[in-house]
Protein backbone atom coordinates (compact mmCIF):
# COMPACT_ATOMS: atom_id res chain seq x y z
CA UNK A 1 0.00 0.00 0.00
CA UNK A 2 3.00 2.32 -0.27
CA UNK A 3 2.12 3.18 -3.89
CA UNK A 4 -0.40 5.90 -4.49
CA UNK A 5 -3.47 5.13 -6.55
CA UNK A 6 -2.29 7.24 -9.48
CA UNK A 7 1.18 5.71 -9.32
CA UNK A 8 -0.33 2.28 -9.53
CA UNK A 9 -2.78 3.11 -12.30
CA UNK A 10 -0.61 5.29 -14.55
CA UNK A 11 2.68 4.29 -16.05
CA UNK A 12 5.31 6.50 -17.64
CA UNK A 13 3.84 6.46 -21.13
CA UNK A 14 0.34 7.19 -19.90
CA UNK A 15 1.56 10.30 -18.09
CA UNK A 16 3.42 11.47 -21.21
CA UNK A 17 0.31 10.97 -23.36
CA UNK A 18 -1.81 12.94 -20.88
CA UNK A 19 0.69 15.82 -20.83
CA UNK A 20 0.83 15.92 -24.64
CA UNK A 21 -2.98 15.90 -24.83
CA UNK A 22 -3.18 18.82 -22.36
CA UNK A 23 -0.61 20.76 -24.40
CA UNK A 24 -2.57 20.14 -27.59
CA UNK A 25 -5.89 21.12 -26.02
CA UNK A 26 -4.83 24.25 -24.18
CA UNK A 27 -1.69 25.35 -25.99
CA UNK A 28 1.51 26.72 -24.51
CA UNK A 29 0.15 30.23 -23.87
CA UNK A 30 -2.89 29.11 -21.86
CA UNK A 31 -1.07 26.71 -19.53
CA UNK A 32 0.53 29.35 -17.24
CA UNK A 33 -2.81 31.14 -16.99
CA UNK A 34 -4.55 27.86 -16.20
CA UNK A 35 -1.90 26.99 -13.59
CA UNK A 36 -2.33 30.40 -11.91
CA UNK A 37 -6.09 29.89 -11.73
CA UNK A 38 -5.70 26.43 -10.23
CA UNK A 39 -3.14 27.76 -7.75
CA UNK A 40 -5.45 30.55 -6.61
CA UNK A 41 -8.29 28.09 -6.25
CA UNK A 42 -6.17 25.75 -4.15
CA UNK A 43 -5.02 28.61 -1.90
CA UNK A 44 -8.60 29.71 -1.31
CA UNK A 45 -9.67 26.13 -0.65
CA UNK A 46 -6.85 25.58 1.86
CA UNK A 47 -7.70 28.85 3.64
CA UNK A 48 -11.36 27.85 3.93
CA UNK A 49 -10.48 24.36 5.18
CA UNK A 50 -8.20 25.90 7.81
CA UNK A 51 -11.00 28.26 8.84
CA UNK A 52 -13.40 25.35 9.30
CA UNK A 53 -10.79 23.46 11.32
CA UNK A 54 -10.25 26.51 13.54
CA UNK A 55 -14.00 26.88 14.12
CA UNK A 56 -14.31 23.20 15.02
CA UNK A 57 -11.34 23.44 17.41
CA UNK A 58 -12.92 26.49 19.08
CA UNK A 59 -16.26 24.71 19.38
CA UNK A 60 -14.63 21.66 20.92
CA UNK A 61 -12.53 23.70 23.37
CA UNK A 62 -15.45 25.80 24.67
CA UNK A 63 -16.27 24.87 28.25
CA UNK A 64 -19.88 23.76 28.90
CA UNK A 65 -20.24 26.27 31.78
CA UNK A 66 -19.64 29.15 29.35
CA UNK A 67 -22.38 27.91 27.03
CA UNK A 68 -24.91 27.68 29.88
CA UNK A 69 -24.13 31.24 30.98
CA UNK A 70 -24.66 32.52 27.44
CA UNK A 71 -27.97 30.65 27.19
CA UNK A 72 -29.19 32.16 30.48
CA UNK A 73 -28.32 35.65 29.28
CA UNK A 74 -30.19 35.14 26.01
CA UNK A 75 -33.36 33.98 27.73
CA UNK A 76 -33.31 36.87 30.21
CA UNK A 77 -32.70 39.33 27.35
CA UNK A 78 -35.68 37.93 25.48
CA UNK A 79 -37.83 38.29 28.56
CA UNK A 80 -36.82 41.94 28.86
CA UNK A 81 -37.74 42.54 25.22
CA UNK A 82 -41.18 41.07 25.79
CA UNK A 83 -41.73 43.36 28.80
CA UNK A 84 -40.83 46.38 26.66
CA UNK A 85 -43.33 45.30 23.95
CA UNK A 86 -46.16 45.03 26.49
CA UNK A 87 -45.70 48.66 27.66
KOLTI-627523 format. One record per residue: x, y, z of N, C-alpha, C, CB in turn. Coordinates in steps of 0.001 Angstrom, whole numbers, plus 500000, padded with zeros to 6 digits. Glycine has a CB too. Example, Ala and Ser with C-alpha at 12.3 -4.5 7.8 and 13.67 -1.06 7.14 Angstrom:
2
BABA    n_xx    n_yy    n_zz   ca_xx   ca_yy   ca_zz    c_xx    c_yy    c_zz   cb_xx   cb_yy   cb_zz
BABA  513190  494310  507800  512300  495500  507800  513200  496700  507800  511308  495527  509046
BABA  512850  497750  507080  513670  498940  507140  512900  500030  507870  514084  499402  505725
END
This chain:
87
BABA    n_xx    n_yy    n_zz   ca_xx   ca_yy   ca_zz    c_xx    c_yy    c_zz   cb_xx   cb_yy   cb_zz
BABA  500816  498814  500000  500000  500000  500000  500866  501260  500000  499068  499993  501197
BABA  502152  501134  499752  503002  502318  499728  502830  503112  498442  504453  501922  499898
BABA  502349  502474  497370  502120  503181  496113  500824  503957  496187  502092  502205  494927
BABA  500844  505142  495583  499601  505903  495506  498715  505300  494430  499879  507400  495215
BABA  497467  505678  494430  496526  505127  493452  496942  505532  492041  495083  505606  493748
BABA  497307  506796  491846  497706  507235  490517  499010  506571  490079  497854  508752  490488
BABA  499926  506377  491005  501177  505711  490681  500962  504271  490258  502110  505762  491859
BABA  499967  503664  490807  499667  502281  490467  498925  502192  489138  498845  501628  491575
BABA  498054  503166  488888  497218  503112  487698  497916  503661  486455  495947  503875  487940
BABA  498770  504655  486599  499390  505294  485452  500873  504960  485372  499194  506799  485515
BABA  501279  504550  484185  502682  504286  483954  503332  505507  483329  502867  503052  483063
BABA  504571  505388  482947  505311  506498  482361  504726  506990  481055  506724  506100  482144
BABA  504378  506068  480167  503845  506461  478865  502461  507093  478987  503782  505254  477939
BABA  501675  506610  479920  500341  507189  480101  500431  508649  480547  499538  506372  481128
BABA  501368  508936  481437  501561  510304  481906  502017  511199  480759  502582  510342  483053
BABA  502938  510702  479934  503424  511469  478787  502275  511764  477823  504555  510704  478059
BABA  501445  510781  477551  500309  510971  476640  499337  512007  477207  499575  509627  476395
BABA  499092  511966  478494  498186  512937  479120  498772  514348  479015  497929  512567  480610
BABA  500056  514505  479262  500693  515823  479170  500635  516355  477740  502158  515751  479650
BABA  500894  515505  476760  500825  515922  475358  499395  516319  474996  501324  514790  474426
BABA  498415  515565  475451  497017  515900  475169  496645  517244  475779  496084  514805  475702
BABA  497096  517530  476997  496819  518818  477641  497480  519949  476858  497316  518816  479108
BABA  498711  519742  476413  499393  520761  475604  498649  521016  474299  500838  520333  475307
BABA  498165  519970  473663  497433  520143  472413  496094  520846  472629  497207  518794  471751
BABA  495414  520524  473717  494105  521123  473977  494201  522592  474385  493390  520343  475059
BABA  495109  522911  475271  495165  524253  475825  496233  525135  475187  495403  524172  477290
BABA  497246  524562  474606  498314  525354  474008  499298  525848  475049  497735  526527  473252
BABA  500444  526276  474595  501510  526718  475488  501200  528025  476193  502782  526862  474721
BABA  500435  528918  475535  500147  530228  476133  499113  530136  477243  499664  531197  475067
BABA  498191  529215  477148  497107  529111  478138  497516  528349  479394  495907  528434  477515
BABA  498547  527531  479315  498933  526707  480467  499352  527519  481688  500057  525792  480078
BABA  500192  528561  481558  500528  529347  482757  499302  530017  483374  501567  530408  482411
BABA  498415  530513  482521  497186  531140  483012  496321  530114  483738  496396  531779  481846
BABA  496218  528934  483176  495453  527856  483800  496077  527448  485131  495369  526644  482861
BABA  497404  527366  485177  498099  526992  486411  497894  528051  487498  499603  526794  486141
BABA  497910  529340  487111  497668  530400  488091  496256  530292  488659  497880  531787  487453
BABA  495290  530032  487805  493910  529893  488270  493751  528723  489227  492973  529720  487091
BABA  494368  527610  488894  494302  526435  489767  495006  526725  491092  494939  525202  489077
BABA  496135  527419  491039  496864  527758  492253  496052  528664  493176  498176  528427  491898
BABA  495391  529667  492591  494549  530551  493394  493400  529775  494017  494008  531706  492541
BABA  492803  528895  493231  491706  528086  493750  492143  527203  494905  491124  527233  492650
BABA  493311  526606  494779  493828  525750  495851  494136  526556  497111  495087  525014  495382
BABA  494701  527764  496940  494979  528606  498101  493699  528984  498831  495726  529866  497676
BABA  492674  529357  498078  491399  529713  498689  490804  528508  499406  490419  530246  497629
BABA  490864  527347  498755  490326  526127  499348  491049  525793  500645  490437  524959  498365
BABA  492371  525877  500654  493148  525576  501858  492810  526556  502981  494658  525621  501551
BABA  492639  527842  502631  492302  528849  503636  490942  528554  504253  492312  530256  503017
BABA  489977  528164  503427  488638  527846  503933  488648  526588  504795  487660  527671  502771
BABA  489417  525591  504385  489524  524362  505176  490143  524673  506532  490364  523295  504431
BABA  491163  525523  506551  491798  525905  507815  490812  526668  508697  493056  526761  507553
BABA  490005  527523  508083  488996  528255  508841  487982  527331  509492  488285  529236  507942
BABA  487554  526314  508755  486604  525349  509304  487255  524563  510440  486099  524389  508200
BABA  488505  524180  510256  489214  523462  511323  489324  524318  512572  490612  523039  510853
BABA  489642  525604  512394  489755  526508  513538  488418  526644  514261  490251  527887  513084
BABA  487327  526771  513509  486002  526879  514119  485645  525620  514893  484947  527150  513051
BABA  485971  524456  514322  485694  523200  515021  486530  523088  516292  485969  522002  514101
BABA  487800  523484  516216  488656  523443  517409  488119  524361  518493  490096  523838  517055
BABA  487654  525565  518102  487084  526489  519080  485816  525915  519694  486789  527844  518430
BABA  484990  525281  518882  483740  524712  519381  484011  523555  520343  482865  524235  518211
BABA  485037  522791  520061  485373  521657  520920  485973  522144  522234  486353  520706  520205
BABA  486759  523212  522186  487468  523702  523367  486623  524607  524256  488696  524438  522943
BABA  485416  524960  523849  484550  525797  524673  484071  524982  525862  483345  526344  523852
BABA  484152  525584  527045  483725  524873  528246  482209  524892  528338  484353  525497  529512
BABA  481584  523815  528797  480120  523760  528899  479540  524830  529807  479694  522409  529398
BABA  480253  525244  530871  479756  526274  531776  479562  527599  531044  480717  526457  532955
BABA  480470  527916  530113  480363  529151  529354  479112  529135  528491  481607  529363  528487
BABA  478790  528009  527888  477619  527914  527029  476341  528101  527838  477596  526567  526302
BABA  476284  527541  529060  475091  527677  529884  474887  529129  530289  475189  526787  531127
BABA  475978  529832  530608  475870  531238  530984  475338  532061  529821  477230  531780  531440
BABA  475810  531796  528617  475337  532520  527442  473863  532247  527201  476153  532135  526207
BABA  473429  531006  527406  472032  530648  527193  471144  531373  528195  471837  529126  527306
BABA  471585  531454  529460  470808  532156  530481  470668  533632  530135  471461  531997  531859
BABA  471721  534248  529646  471679  535654  529277  470702  535886  528133  473069  536145  528890
BABA  470693  534982  527160  469810  535140  526009  468346  535056  526426  470118  534079  524952
BABA  468036  534121  527322  466643  533976  527731  466202  535161  528568  466443  532679  528510
BABA  467075  535703  529405  466688  536871  530206  466573  538099  529327  467701  537122  531334
BABA  467413  538208  528289  467302  539328  527353  465988  539259  526591  468485  539333  526371
BABA  465585  538083  526201  464322  537928  525481  463152  538314  526371  464157  536487  524981
BABA  463226  537947  527627  462168  538293  528558  462057  539796  528731  462407  537630  529899
BABA  463184  540495  528732  463184  541944  528863  462549  542579  527630  464618  542472  529068
BABA  462846  542021  526442  462256  542543  525222  460749  542400  525221  462838  541845  524023
BABA  460261  541294  525741  458819  541067  525786  458154  542066  526724  458509  539626  526231
BABA  458822  542386  527853  458275  543357  528796  458186  544736  528154  459135  543417  530068
BABA  459169  545094  527335  459167  546382  526658  458021  546460  525654  460509  546621  525958
BABA  457739  545345  524952  456673  545301  523955  455311  545460  524597  456727  544000  523175
BABA  455133  544956  525806  453835  545033  526486  453522  546448  526926  453808  544102  527690
BABA  454520  547276  527170  454298  548655  527662  453681  549547  526642  455582  549266  528113
END
